[in-house]
Amino acid sequence: MKPPAPSSSRVSFLLKKARVSPILLTFLAFVAFVTILYSQDLRCLFGQFDDSDHPKHNKYQTISPTKKNGGKLPFAIGETEEGCDVFSGRWVRDEVNRPLYEESECPYIQPQLTCQEHGRPDKDYQYWRWQPHGCTLPSFNATLMLETLRGKRMMFVGDSLNRGQYVSMVCLLHRLIPEDAKSMTTNGSLTIFTAKEYNATIEFYWAPFLLESNSDDAIVHRISDRLVRKGSIIKHGKNWKGVDIMVFNTYLWWMTGRTFKILQGSFSDEVKDIAEVSTDDAYRMGMKTMLRWIKRNMDPKKTRVFFASMSPSHAKSIEWGGSPDGNCYNETKLIEDPNYWGSDTRKSIMQVIGEEFRKTRVPITFLNITQLSSHRKDAHTSIYKKQWSPLTPQQLANPVSYADCTHWCLPGLHDTWNELLFAKLFYP
């Protein structure tokens, strides 16, 4: 049975009672407008750090710069397939298309990364290609990259791991340039590869903390008691002005323990004011300072800025089911567990990056190389590199004791990082 229809007086009363004030209507309309206008920004800020542990939905996904009003980002020629996260995928063996160049063909690789020259017996680490889930990673196009860099500057800023990626980029490009039309020079913290016919430079600037520190000497920087000056990015930043494509990294040098020392004043002060804070807070200060510098010095209409997440080490083989006293030495296989995450890569630091990047309006592209690199215990330089000092008989008797499980052989993993950089530069 239908209920009786309300009387006309009853309807009139309900309408009057439900009437919304003009102020509330205006506010609701404004909220709807903002939601539609900035829906992509909101998805970028809140949708990229979900809590799913499924390997196809890595909880530390990419944070990309926003594209307001449908405008193109600088250097973009297309877009990544909808729903494609290029940082979530698997490693596929590919002996046809890998490596992208030979170690002997690139004279710019430092002897600390030339594993074949220093006796590594296998080449298996060179034959792995990164395959994103459900989509395809664009092939690295050296001609397109060089033409894009014509009349421009590209710079990698950070530590030796970023320098490895820098050298990889040079190796990927230099074969297209005649011998008499290219050069590489180093002056203090700055190394410059010049492609003369393109009027282009690819540069590396040594600044392991990005901020001023007592480890800023590009040669002599092995200091155990590390100290960073609060907010002091201007000393290094003056060398970065005018760069068109910037790639930052900083992580490894902050990892000296759970606390870190921050200099409140100047290094020239006779009595230094030093505060000891948690490493997470110190790193957060570094992120805030970097983002402020980008906002003040990089034109988002003409430039692109990237930040690479932490590069994992493999110093404890017990973490992937190996022996308790082992590390990356003699490792030639990949870690197959899709959710593997080593103790050397602090999730709290990744959380700091996520929090600061979510809050900023600075357009910066996050290169999330951590999880995919975590599987590559096979790709480190290990003992196959130039040693800084002669090895002792005790070390020679125990290669695990001097194996380098931080840096990566070239060609190798760094080339994949640059393929991902290429993809996010041209197909954001």
Salt bridges, closest charged atoms under 4 A:
ASP41 OD2 - ARG361 NH2 3.02
GLU79 OE2 - LYS67 NZ 3.14
ASP94 OD2 - ARG129 NE 2.94
GLU95 OE2 - ARG93 NE 3.01
GLU102 OE1 - LYS123 NZ 3.79
GLU105 OE1 - ARG175 NH1 3.60
ASP122 OD1 - ARG120 NE 2.77
ASP124 OD1 - ARG93 NH2 3.33
GLU147 OE2 - ARG150 NH2 3.01
GLU179 OE2 - LYS182 NZ 3.35
GLU203 OE2 - ARG153 NE 2.78
GLU212 OE1 - ARG229 NH1 3.03
ASP216 OD2 - LYS235 NZ 3.57
ASP216 OD2 - HIS236 NE2 3.11
ASP225 OD1 - LYS261 NZ 3.31
GLU331 OE1 - LYS377 NZ 2.61
GLU355 OE1 - ARG284 NH2 2.77
GLU356 OE2 - ARG284 NH1 2.67
GLU356 OE1 - LYS288 NZ 3.20
GLU356 OE2 - LYS359 NZ 3.16
ASP378 OD1 - ARG376 NE 2.83
ASP404 OD2 - LYS385 NZ 2.77
ASP404 OD2 - HIS407 ND1 2.86
GLU419 OE1 - ARG98 NH2 2.74
